[in-house]
C-alpha cells in the first residue's frame, strides 16, 4: 500500500491536511483531515443575554464576521417575533454584499489563481502579474469600506443590533459608496477577463448535489427561510426549522469537523450551489460573463466554484449599487431599532455567507438568555463533499505521480474556499 500525505494545506484559513491511500492503482481511502481544535463558542454563550450573542459569535471568523452577526440577529429576532423594517433588510443585504466582495476578491485572485498559474503564492504571482493583485486589493478595500460604513467597522460589525441598526449611514456615506461601486464596475469586467484567461482545470467530474438558500427574489444572501437541494434534476425543500434534516452531523475519526449528508449524499454549498439553485439571476451581463467562462449549470466539476465566485463578484457590485440607488431614491431614514421584548422560545436563521449556507439556531428562556445554541458553517457542510470530490479526482487521475495527485487535491480543497477554523464545533448529544 502507498500513502500520499499533505501535512498542511496552504492558502486556506485554519489547519488541515489530506491523506490518500492506494493499493496498487486502487484508491482505498481519501481523507480530508481537519485537526483544528474544537471551537467552544456555543457553550460560551450559554446563559448570556440576547444582546451579547451576535457580538460573541461574530468572533467565529474575521472574514465572515458580518454573516455571523446578521445570521445571529436574524435567529434571535425569529425567536422573539421581531420583524425588522424594509430599510434594515436592505442595509443588511448591502452589508453581506460588502463581505462577499471582500471575500471573493481575496479568494479568486490571492488564493485560487496561483494554483492555475503555477505560483506558490500571490506574492510570487504579483511579481509577474501586478495588475491582477492590485485589482484584488482594490475590490477587497471596497468590500471593507461597505462593511465599515454599514456595520461600523470592517471586521466584527458593531452597528448591527437586534431589531435594526444603531445608526443609519448618512447621505454622504452612501454617495461615497456609490462612487466606489461605479468605479468597481470597470474592475468587474477585468475580473471576468482574468478568469477567462486561466488554464482549464478539468480533472474531476462527478455528479454533485447542491444546496443553497432559496430567497424570495432569487438574489439575496440575507432574506429567505428555506433551502433548496438540487440533485440530478430533482429538487427538495428544507425549511429553516427542519435544518437538522440537512445537517445531520456525524463525527468521523479523522476530522474535528463533522460530516453532513442529505438523504445519504454529500452536498456542496457556496457560489456554485447558489447559481445552480437560483439560475434565473444569471441574466444580462452575468449571462454573457457565464458564457465567456464556459460555465454550464448544473456543473459536474467542483473547480467551477471559482468561476461562480467570479460571477458573484460581478453581481455583488451590481446588486450593491442597486441597493444604494434605492436607498438614495427612497431617502435614508434615521431609524432606530425595533423594540425588543424577550420571550421563551426558539429561533433558527439561515443565510448565505460567502462560502455557503450558514445556520444559527437558538433556544431562549423568558429572560432573553440563551439556553442552547447551534452554529453550523459552510465548511462543515462541505466537508463530506470535499472528500467525495477528492476521491473522484484520484480515481480519475491516470497519472499516479504523487506530485500530480497532490497538486490536484489541493486545488480542489482551495476551490471550495474552506474556512477550517469555522468548521469545528462541539458534538451535539441527543
C-alpha distance (Angstrom), angle and dihedral (degrees) to the residues before:
residue distance angle dihedral
X1 . . .
X2 3.81 . .
X3 3.79 124.6 .
X4 3.80 128.8 -155.4
X5 3.77 112.8 -161.3
X6 3.79 129.7 -172.7
X7 3.77 102.7 -169.7
X8 3.76 97.1 -171.0
X9 3.78 127.7 23.2
X10 3.80 107.5 -144.6
X11 3.80 129.4 -151.7
X12 3.79 94.6 32.1
X13 3.79 130.8 97.6
X14 3.80 112.7 -100.9
X15 3.78 136.4 9.9
X16 3.78 122.3 -59.0
X17 3.78 143.5 130.4
X18 3.80 143.2 -168.2
X19 3.80 131.2 -120.4
X20 3.81 126.0 -167.5
X21 3.80 124.0 -173.6
X22 3.80 120.2 -163.0
X23 3.78 129.9 -173.2
X24 3.77 100.1 -162.0
X25 3.80 103.4 -54.4
X26 3.79 93.4 -23.3
X27 3.80 117.4 103.6
X28 3.79 106.2 -135.3
X29 3.80 100.0 172.3
X30 3.80 141.5 1.9
X31 3.79 118.9 -173.5
X32 3.79 132.3 -173.2
X33 3.78 97.2 -151.2
X34 3.78 115.0 -152.9
X35 3.78 111.8 -176.4
X36 3.80 98.6 164.1
X37 3.80 109.2 132.4
X38 3.79 118.4 -101.4
X39 3.80 116.0 -89.1
X40 3.79 113.5 -129.6
X41 3.79 100.9 -163.2
X42 3.81 94.6 116.4
X43 3.81 94.8 61.3
X44 3.80 89.9 38.4
X45 3.82 91.2 64.0
X46 3.80 93.5 47.2
X47 3.80 108.3 119.3
X48 3.80 93.6 12.3
X49 3.80 122.6 130.0
X50 3.81 118.0 -102.0
X51 3.81 94.1 -108.6
X52 3.82 91.1 60.3
X53 3.82 97.0 51.7
X54 3.81 103.3 78.7
X55 3.83 94.6 43.3
X56 3.80 89.5 50.5
X57 3.80 98.3 45.0
X58 3.81 94.3 44.2
X59 3.80 84.1 71.7
X60 3.79 89.2 73.1
X61 3.81 87.2 87.4
X62 3.79 138.7 7.6
X63 3.82 94.8 -156.9
X64 3.82 94.2 48.2
X65 3.80 98.9 30.7
X66 3.81 93.1 120.5
X67 3.81 91.7 53.0
X68 3.81 91.5 49.2
X69 3.80 91.1 47.6
X70 3.79 95.3 49.5
X71 3.80 95.0 41.7
X72 3.79 88.9 50.8
X73 3.80 92.1 49.7
X74 3.80 91.0 47.4
X75 3.82 91.6 52.0
X76 3.81 91.9 49.0
X77 3.80 91.7 47.7
X78 3.80 90.5 49.8
X79 3.81 89.3 52.3
X80 3.82 92.3 50.6
X81 3.80 96.9 39.5
X82 3.82 94.3 -115.5
X83 3.80 118.8 158.0
X84 3.79 113.5 -163.7
X85 3.79 125.3 -145.9
X86 3.81 124.1 -91.6
X87 3.83 88.9 -112.2
X88 3.81 90.5 54.9
X89 3.80 90.6 51.1
X90 3.81 90.5 51.2
X91 3.80 92.7 48.3
X92 3.79 91.5 47.8
X93 3.79 90.7 50.9
X94 3.80 89.4 49.5
X95 3.81 90.6 50.5
X96 3.80 90.6 52.8
X97 3.82 91.2 47.7
X98 3.79 89.3 54.1
X99 3.77 89.9 52.6
X100 3.80 91.3 48.4
X101 3.82 92.3 50.1
X102 3.79 90.2 51.9
X103 3.80 94.7 45.0
X104 3.81 98.1 43.8
X105 3.80 93.3 45.8
X106 3.78 89.8 52.3
X107 3.79 94.5 46.8
X108 3.80 102.3 41.2
X109 3.80 95.5 48.1
X110 3.79 106.7 23.8
X111 3.80 104.1 33.7
X112 3.82 109.1 21.9
X113 3.82 104.7 30.5
X114 3.83 95.4 62.6
X115 3.83 87.9 61.3
X116 3.79 92.4 58.1
X117 3.79 93.9 45.1
X118 3.82 97.8 42.4
X119 3.79 97.2 -114.3
X120 3.80 120.6 140.9
X121 3.80 91.9 -139.1
X122 3.78 145.5 -4.8
X123 3.80 88.8 -101.0
X124 3.79 90.2 59.9
X125 3.81 90.4 44.5
X126 3.82 91.0 51.8
X127 3.79 91.3 65.1
X128 3.82 90.2 64.4
X129 3.80 101.5 24.5
X130 3.79 107.2 32.4
X131 3.82 93.3 153.7
X132 3.81 92.1 62.1
X133 3.79 93.1 50.0
X134 3.80 92.7 45.7
X135 3.81 89.2 50.5
X136 3.80 90.1 53.6
X137 3.78 91.6 49.5
X138 3.82 91.9 49.8
X139 3.78 92.3 51.8
X140 3.78 92.8 44.0
X141 3.80 88.9 51.8
X142 3.81 89.8 51.2
X143 3.80 91.1 51.2
X144 3.79 89.7 50.1
X145 3.82 91.1 49.7
X146 3.80 91.2 53.6
X147 3.80 90.9 50.4
X148 3.79 92.5 46.3
X149 3.81 92.7 48.4
X150 3.80 96.3 47.7
X151 3.80 101.7 26.8
X152 3.79 99.9 37.1
X153 3.78 94.7 -114.4
X154 3.78 138.0 25.8
X155 3.82 95.9 -110.0
X156 3.83 127.7 37.5
X157 3.84 97.8 5.7
X158 3.80 117.2 -130.7
X159 3.81 100.7 -176.2
X160 3.81 96.2 67.7
X161 3.81 109.5 85.0
X162 3.79 138.7 165.1
X163 3.80 106.3 -67.9
X164 3.78 98.4 16.2
X165 3.80 138.2 -46.5
X166 3.76 133.7 -33.6
X167 3.79 90.2 -132.4
X168 3.78 133.8 4.6
X169 3.82 118.3 -128.1
X170 3.78 115.6 -100.3
X171 3.78 125.3 -112.4
X172 3.81 89.9 -109.4
X173 3.82 91.6 52.5
X174 3.80 91.9 51.7
X175 3.80 90.8 48.6
X176 3.81 89.2 51.8
X177 3.81 90.6 51.7
X178 3.78 90.2 47.2
X179 3.80 90.2 54.5
X180 3.80 91.8 50.2
X181 3.79 92.7 48.7
X182 3.80 92.7 49.3
X183 3.80 88.5 55.5
X184 3.81 89.9 46.0
X185 3.80 91.0 59.2
X186 3.80 88.0 73.6
X187 3.79 90.2 48.5
X188 3.81 88.8 50.9
X189 3.78 90.3 62.1
X190 3.80 89.7 52.0
X191 3.82 90.0 50.9
X192 3.80 89.8 61.6
X193 3.81 91.8 43.5
X194 3.79 90.2 53.2
X195 3.81 94.4 45.3
X196 3.82 91.6 48.5
X197 3.80 90.0 52.7
X198 3.81 94.8 58.2
X199 3.82 119.1 102.6
X200 3.80 116.4 -100.5
X201 3.80 117.3 -93.2
X202 3.79 100.6 -155.5
X203 3.78 105.7 151.0
X204 3.80 103.5 110.1
X205 3.79 126.5 56.1
X206 3.79 121.2 174.7
X207 3.78 140.0 144.7
X208 3.79 103.8 -103.7
X209 3.78 132.9 -160.9
X210 3.82 113.6 -141.7
X211 3.80 130.8 -159.6
X212 3.80 127.4 -171.0
X213 3.78 142.7 151.0
X214 3.77 113.1 -81.1
X215 3.78 100.5 -143.4
X216 3.83 123.2 -163.8
X217 3.81 93.6 -115.8
X218 3.82 93.7 32.2
X219 3.81 91.3 -121.8
X220 3.77 109.8 74.3
X221 3.77 134.6 106.2
X222 3.81 93.3 -168.4
X223 3.81 109.8 35.5
X224 3.78 123.0 71.5
X225 3.77 138.1 68.5
X226 3.78 104.5 -149.5
X227 3.78 135.9 69.0
X228 3.79 124.5 -141.5
X229 3.79 117.1 -148.0
X230 3.81 114.4 -157.7
X231 3.80 120.6 -163.9
X232 3.81 127.5 162.9
X233 3.79 92.9 -26.8
X234 3.80 95.7 -46.5
X235 3.79 124.1 110.1
X236 3.79 133.0 -154.0
X237 3.80 129.6 -175.4
X238 3.80 123.7 -140.1
X239 3.80 117.6 -169.3
X240 3.79 118.8 -139.1
X241 3.80 92.5 -113.7
X242 3.81 89.2 55.0
X243 3.82 94.2 50.1
X244 3.79 93.1 127.8
X245 3.81 90.1 69.3
X246 3.80 85.0 65.1
X247 3.80 98.1 35.6
X248 3.79 99.6 43.8
X249 3.77 91.2 157.6
X250 3.78 121.1 -155.5
X251 3.78 126.8 -173.9
X252 3.80 116.5 -120.8
X253 3.81 122.5 -161.5
X254 3.80 97.9 -124.4
X255 3.81 99.1 48.6
X256 3.78 138.9 54.6
X257 3.80 86.3 -151.8
X258 3.77 113.5 79.6
X259 3.80 123.2 -131.7
X260 3.79 126.0 -119.6
X261 3.79 129.3 -162.8
X262 3.79 132.9 -179.1
X263 3.80 112.7 -137.3
X264 3.78 88.7 -19.1
X265 3.82 97.4 -49.2
X266 3.80 129.0 105.7
X267 3.79 112.5 -123.7
X268 3.78 136.9 -155.8
X269 3.80 125.8 -129.7
X270 3.80 129.2 -173.9
X271 3.79 137.6 64.2
X272 3.80 97.0 -25.8
X273 3.80 90.9 48.1
X274 3.81 92.3 49.7
X275 3.80 92.9 52.7
X276 3.80 91.1 45.5
X277 3.80 94.0 51.1
X278 3.82 94.8 40.7
X279 3.84 104.5 32.6
X280 3.80 93.5 153.4
X281 3.80 89.7 77.7
X282 3.83 87.4 67.8
X283 3.80 98.0 89.5
X284 3.79 135.9 122.6
X285 3.79 113.0 -4.4
X286 3.80 92.3 7.9
X287 3.80 92.9 52.4
X288 3.82 90.0 53.0
X289 3.80 91.3 47.7
X290 3.80 91.8 47.5
X291 3.79 90.9 54.0
X292 3.80 90.1 47.9
X293 3.79 90.3 53.9
X294 3.82 90.4 47.9
X295 3.78 91.0 -126.7
X296 3.78 114.8 161.3
X297 3.81 121.1 -171.8
X298 2.94 132.1 -107.4
X299 3.79 87.4 37.6
X300 3.79 124.5 -156.9
X301 3.81 94.9 -164.2
X302 3.83 117.5 83.1
X303 3.81 89.8 -156.8
X304 3.80 87.0 70.7
X305 3.80 87.0 77.2
X306 3.81 86.4 83.0
X307 3.80 90.3 56.5
X308 3.80 89.7 48.1
X309 3.80 90.5 51.9
X310 3.80 90.1 53.3
X311 3.81 90.0 51.0
X312 3.78 91.0 48.8
X313 3.79 90.3 49.6
X314 3.79 88.7 58.5
X315 3.79 91.3 44.9
X316 3.82 93.1 47.0
X317 3.80 90.5 57.8
X318 3.82 92.0 47.7
X319 3.81 94.0 45.3
X320 3.81 93.0 46.2
X321 3.78 89.5 52.7
X322 3.83 90.6 49.4
X323 3.82 91.1 52.0
X324 3.80 92.7 49.8
X325 3.80 91.6 46.9
X326 3.80 89.0 52.5
X327 3.81 92.4 48.5
X328 3.80 90.9 48.9
X329 3.80 91.4 46.4
X330 3.82 94.7 48.0
X331 3.78 93.8 38.6
X332 3.80 122.0 -112.3
X333 3.79 110.7 -99.1
X334 3.79 124.3 -148.0
X335 3.79 91.5 -126.4
X336 3.75 124.6 177.6
X337 3.78 120.0 -142.8
X338 3.80 119.2 -89.1
X339 3.81 116.7 -92.9
X340 3.81 114.0 -93.2
X341 3.80 122.3 -138.5
X342 3.80 108.4 178.1
X343 3.78 118.4 -143.1
X344 3.76 137.8 170.2
X345 3.77 112.2 -89.9
X346 3.77 146.9 87.9
X347 3.76 134.3 -87.3
X348 3.79 133.6 -172.5
X349 3.78 127.5 -168.0
X350 3.79 131.6 -172.9
X351 3.80 124.0 -167.5
X352 3.79 136.6 159.4
X353 3.79 113.8 -102.7
X354 3.82 114.5 -169.8
X355 3.81 90.4 -92.2
X356 3.80 95.4 45.2
X357 3.79 143.4 -88.9
X358 3.80 116.2 11.9
X359 3.80 120.4 -168.4
X360 3.80 129.8 -166.7
X361 3.80 119.6 178.4
X362 3.81 124.7 178.2
X363 3.79 140.4 -179.1
X364 3.83 115.3 -153.0
X365 3.79 132.4 -166.7
X366 3.82 123.1 -137.1
X367 3.81 91.2 -89.0
X368 3.78 91.9 59.7
X369 3.79 94.6 -106.7
X370 3.79 125.0 135.8
X371 3.80 116.5 -101.1
X372 3.81 93.9 177.3
X373 3.79 138.4 -11.2
X374 3.79 134.8 -160.3
X375 3.81 122.5 -168.1
X376 3.81 120.6 -178.3
X377 3.78 119.2 -177.4
X378 3.82 133.8 -157.1
X379 3.80 95.5 -106.8
X380 3.79 91.0 52.0
X381 3.81 88.7 53.4
X382 3.81 91.2 46.1
X383 3.81 97.6 48.3
X384 3.79 96.7 92.2
X385 3.82 92.0 43.0
X386 3.81 91.7 50.4
X387 3.77 89.2 53.3
X388 3.81 92.1 47.8
X389 3.81 92.4 52.0
X390 3.80 91.5 46.7
X391 3.79 90.0 54.4
X392 3.80 91.7 49.5
X393 3.80 90.7 49.3
X394 3.80 92.2 53.7
X395 3.81 92.2 44.8
X396 3.81 90.8 50.7
X397 3.80 95.2 45.4
X398 3.81 108.6 101.3
X399 3.79 91.1 -172.3
X400 3.81 108.9 75.3
X401 3.79 91.2 -167.0
X402 3.80 108.1 136.6
X403 3.81 94.4 -137.1
X404 3.82 92.2 53.2
X405 3.81 93.5 48.6
X406 3.79 92.7 44.2
X407 3.79 93.1 51.9
X408 3.80 93.7 48.6
X409 3.79 93.9 48.5
X410 3.78 92.1 50.3
X411 3.81 90.3 49.6
X412 3.81 90.8 53.0
X413 3.79 92.2 49.0
X414 3.79 91.9 49.1
X415 3.83 92.3 45.1
X416 3.81 86.8 65.9
X417 3.82 88.4 53.7
X418 3.82 91.6 -137.6
X419 3.78 122.8 -155.9
X420 3.78 96.8 -158.6
X421 3.80 97.1 -179.7
X422 3.81 89.5 57.9
X423 3.79 93.3 50.9
X424 3.80 100.1 68.9
X425 3.78 123.4 79.2
X426 3.77 138.6 142.7
X427 3.79 122.7 -61.3
X428 3.77 109.4 -107.7
X429 3.81 112.2 -128.8
X430 3.79 114.1 -144.7
